Amino acid sequence: MLRGHYIPPIEQSIALPVQAITGLKGDEMGVSGVFLSGFIVSVGLIMAIGAQNAHVLRQGLKREHVGLTVTVSALCDGMLILIGVAGAGALFAANPDWMSVARYGGAAFLGWYGLRAMLSALRGTGMRVDAGHGKGLSHGQALFAAAAFSLLNPHAYLDTVVLIGSVGSQQAETVRPYFAAGAVTGSIVWFITLGYGARVLAPLFARPGAWRVLDGLVALMLWAIAASLLLR
């Protein structure tokens, strides 16, 4: 349950919609309410289009290493959520130097991967829907890419460790594990839906031109995120 003491505005802006959806607030929240609040907070933050989601979507459309990509993404997010709820959220937010290291490292990775996507768009070397065409990622490359998009992405830390962690730390210790379980479950459900649900768009991406457009948009988005990190 949410404790009675002061909740910072950014955490309150997340907590209030949860209360509106569940119809519960404060001491009215039982175990199921806390679990549901964790689920809603997690999905609401993670589902925003970003570098990690774009990568999972692209792998899902290619039907290439989907299980590996979904599993690694969900495991990394789950680990970060647990770290945040355990109390690291406030600690991480209180150390700007840590955020700076993550920011510059993440910007470098996003810039490099954006270049890779743009070259694919310009050369028309994007993957086709059926995994048998084109040169895809190896098993090791897919593992590294999924982990990098999860762990070298400062936005992922902001969503999981800082925001979800901060909201989770407001829960009473007796129900905090249920909030964490709900948040981790939300992450798992989202990545499974995104990775395996992408095949619904397969007919559209049966045309190579659609891949060039997607790769170009992904490159521009990754560069925009990288620039926003550097200019912060």
Secondary structure, 3 states (H helix, E strand, C coil): CECCCCCCHHHHHHHHHHHHHHCCCHHHCCHHHHHHHHHHHHHHHHCCCCHHHHHHHHHHHHCCCHHHHHHHHHHHHHHHHHHHHHHHHHHHHCCHHHHHHHHHHHHHHHHHHHHHHHHHHHHCCCCCCCCCCCCCCCHHHHHHHHHHHHHCCHHHHHHHHHHHHHHHHCECCCCHHHHHHHHHHHHHHHHHHHHHHHHHHCCHHHCHHHHHHHHHHHHHHHHHHHHHHHCC
